[in-house]
């Protein structure tokens, strides 16, 4: 979304969470889009190529070791 990339992680802050871990160097850069997948997509969010290489995070949402 707006040239920001992230991954949906299985973190249950709420029963119907959609938690996105953004690809930043910030250790806890999670955002809870509680039941808002529709608006996320309407705002330009989309699923990227599964082979996309994140800069700061691994495919499971953990920070890469530098």
C-alpha positions in Angstrom: 0.0 0.0 0.0 1.6 3.3 -1.1 4.9 1.5 -1.7 4.9 0.0 1.8 5.1 -3.8 2.1 4.1 -6.1 4.8 2.9 -9.6 5.6 -0.2 -10.9 7.3 0.9 -12.6 10.5 -1.0 -15.0 12.7 -1.1 -12.7 15.8 -4.5 -12.6 17.5 -4.9 -9.3 19.2 -8.7 -9.7 18.6 -10.7 -12.7 17.6 -11.1 -11.6 14.0 -7.8 -9.9 13.5 -6.0 -9.2 10.3 -2.5 -8.2 11.6 0.0 -6.8 9.2 3.7 -6.8 10.0 5.2 -3.9 8.0 8.6 -4.3 6.3 10.5 -1.8 8.4 13.4 -1.9 10.8 11.1 -1.1 13.8 10.9 -4.2 16.0 7.2 -4.0 16.7 5.8 -2.5 13.5 2.5 -4.4 13.6 -0.9 -2.9 12.6 -4.2 -4.5 13.5 -6.8 -4.1 10.7 -9.5 -5.7 12.8 -12.2 -6.8 10.3 -11.0 -4.3 7.8 -9.6 -6.4 4.9 -12.2 -4.9 2.5 -11.3 -1.2 3.3 -7.6 -2.2 3.1 -8.0 -3.5 -0.4 -10.2 -0.5 -1.4 -7.4 1.9 -0.2 -5.0 0.2 -2.6 -3.7 -2.7 -0.5 -3.0 -5.8 -2.6 -1.4 -9.2 -2.4 2.1 -9.1 -3.8 4.1 -11.7 -5.7 4.8 -14.6 -3.2 8.5 -14.5 -4.2 8.9 -10.8 -3.1 12.0 -10.4 -1.0 11.3 -8.2 2.1 14.1 -5.8 3.1 13.8 -6.0 6.9 11.5 -8.9 7.7 11.4 -12.6 7.0 8.3 -14.3 5.5 7.0 -15.1 9.0 7.2 -11.5 10.1 10.3 -11.7 12.3 13.1 -9.2 11.8 16.0 -10.3 9.7 19.4 -10.6 11.3 21.9 -8.0 9.9 
